[in-house]
Amino acid sequence: MISLATTTRTVLRGRKLPRSLIGGGLILVISLVMAIWPTLFAPYDPNLFDYNALLAPPSWDHPFGTDSFGRDVLSRVIHAYTIDMQIAIFATVGPFVIGTLVGAFIGYVGGFWEALFGRLVDATVTFPFLVLVIAIVSVLGPGLGNMYVAVGIVGWVFYARLVASEIKVQKRLDYADAGRVMGYTPMRIVFRHLLPNAITPAIVYWMTDMALAILLGSSLGYLGLGAQPPAAEWGVQIADGKNFMNTAWWISVFPGVAIVLTGLGFSLAGDGVAELLRVRR
């Protein structure tokens, strides 16, 4: 079996980076730069009111127009990268780590724990993910912190299911048997040998999940359960412009375009990572 690290080194040595990874990576690099240094690109303060330019259409002074408070939409879209990229990372890192650890344990031990986990998976997938998150956030209260908690409570199950199924396959192979014969501890077998060969699907899913996290964060922001006004966040901006679609479409359209482009970046990068880390037997 070729390990994930070996496959990565082989591909990189040949300089055969997938085009989707290059394209998606470029979009994500630009997004991260704007998220870290938004003031370098935003022409105005995102919360600066200009009552002389209420609902102004796109122009040289305001390329994306202004909203109902006279705030520059371009500046708010750029500053929103900070919050939405934070959502993409913080909402997925916890489920990824917890799900990977739990999945490795379940896949290796099996038995009662696998049966119990199966019932938990059945109970989780019965309800739509967004509905579960909205229900939990409604109980905990609106805000990004509670959104991260809600996503963590539900999201780790999907990572655990992926890793557990891969670990079950890997532990039946000869190299796993050799490790047991040589007296390696179960922890060493799992984390030193099995998990590096089983984690690739979880990494690929993580890339896609970050795009979904941005959509989720924007949806909750639109519903008033995520980022709270006057924060510059794409979902909040779309909600601000929902009553002006016929007269000031730019308030909602440009944040929507930013969501699509950023999600496209994560999706392309995920496809590229899948191709890059695909284990060839």
Long-range contacts (C-beta under 8 A, 24 or more apart in sequence): 1-170, 1-173, 1-175, 1-197, 1-279, 1-281, 2-279, 2-280, 2-281, 3-196, 3-197, 3-279, 4-196, 4-197, 4-199, 4-200, 4-277, 4-279, 5-196, 7-276, 7-277, 7-278, 7-279, 7-280, 8-276, 8-277, 11-276, 17-272, 17-276, 18-271, 18-272, 18-275, 18-276, 19-272, 20-268, 20-269, 20-271, 20-272, 20-275, 21-268, 21-269, 21-271, 21-272, 21-273, 21-275, 21-276, 22-272, 23-265, 23-268, 23-272, 24-264, 24-265, 24-266, 24-267, 24-268, 24-269, 24-270, 24-271, 24-272, 25-265, 25-269, 25-272, 26-265, 27-261, 27-262, 27-264, 27-265, 27-268, 27-269, 28-262, 28-265, 28-266, 28-269, 31-81, 31-85, 31-262, 31-265, 32-85, 34-78, 34-81, 35-81, 35-82, 35-84, 35-85, 35-86, 36-82, 38-78, 38-79, 38-81, 38-82, 41-78, 42-72, 42-74, 42-75, 42-78, 42-79, 43-72, 43-74, 43-75, 44-71, 44-72, 44-74, 44-75, 45-75, 46-71, 46-72, 46-75, 46-76, 46-78, 46-79, 46-232, 47-71, 47-230, 47-232, 48-72, 48-75, 55-244, 55-247, 55-248, 55-251, 57-248, 57-250, 58-250, 64-250, 64-254, 65-248, 65-250, 65-251, 65-254, 67-237, 67-240, 67-241, 67-248, 67-251, 68-240, 68-244, 68-248, 68-251, 73-237, 73-250, 73-251, 73-254, 73-255, 74-254, 75-232, 76-232, 76-237, 76-255, 77-232, 77-234, 77-237, 77-254, 77-255, 77-258, 79-232, 80-232, 80-233, 80-234, 80-237, 80-255, 80-258, 81-258, 81-262, 82-232, 83-144, 83-217, 83-227, 83-231, 83-232, 83-233, 84-214, 84-217, 84-218, 84-233, 84-234, 84-258, 84-259, 84-262, 85-262, 86-144, 87-144, 87-147, 87-213, 87-214, 87-216, 87-217, 87-226, 88-210, 88-211, 88-213, 88-214, 88-217, 88-262, 88-266, 89-210, 90-144, 90-148, 91-147, 91-148, 91-151, 91-152, 91-155, 91-213, 91-216, 91-217, 92-151, 92-155, 92-206, 92-209, 92-210, 92-213, 94-148, 94-151, 94-152, 94-155, 94-156, 95-151, 95-152, 95-155, 95-156, 95-158, 95-159, 95-209, 96-156, 96-159, 96-202, 96-206, 96-209, 98-152, 98-156, 98-159, 98-160, 99-155, 99-156, 99-157, 99-158, 99-159, 99-160, 99-161, 99-162, 99-163, 99-202, 100-159, 100-160, 100-163, 100-195, 100-199, 100-202, 102-156, 102-160, 102-163, 102-164, 103-159, 103-160, 103-161, 103-162, 103-163, 103-164, 103-167, 103-202, 104-163, 104-164, 104-167, 104-190, 104-191, 104-194, 104-195, 104-198, 105-190, 106-160, 106-164, 106-167, 107-163, 107-164, 107-165, 107-166, 107-167, 107-168, 107-171, 107-194, 107-198, 108-167, 108-171, 108-186, 108-189, 108-190, 108-194, 110-168, 114-164, 117-160, 117-164, 120-157, 121-157, 121-161, 124-154, 124-157, 129-154, 129-155, 130-216, 130-219, 133-216, 133-220, 134-220, 134-223, 134-225, 137-220, 137-225, 137-226, 138-225, 142-220, 142-224, 142-225, 142-226, 142-228, 143-226, 143-227, 143-228, 144-217, 144-226, 144-227, 147-216, 147-217, 147-220, 147-225, 147-226, 151-213, 151-216, 155-209, 158-205, 158-209, 159-202, 159-205, 159-206, 162-201, 162-202, 162-205, 163-195, 163-198, 163-199, 163-201, 163-202, 166-197, 166-198, 166-199, 166-200, 166-201, 166-202, 167-194, 167-195, 167-198, 169-198, 170-194, 170-197, 170-198, 197-279, 200-274, 200-277, 200-278, 200-279, 203-273, 203-277, 204-270, 204-273, 204-274, 204-277, 205-270, 207-266, 207-267, 207-269, 207-270, 207-273, 208-266, 208-267, 208-270, 210-266, 211-262, 211-263, 211-264, 211-265, 211-266, 211-267, 211-270, 214-259, 214-262, 214-263, 214-266, 215-259, 215-263, 218-255, 218-259, 234-258, 234-259
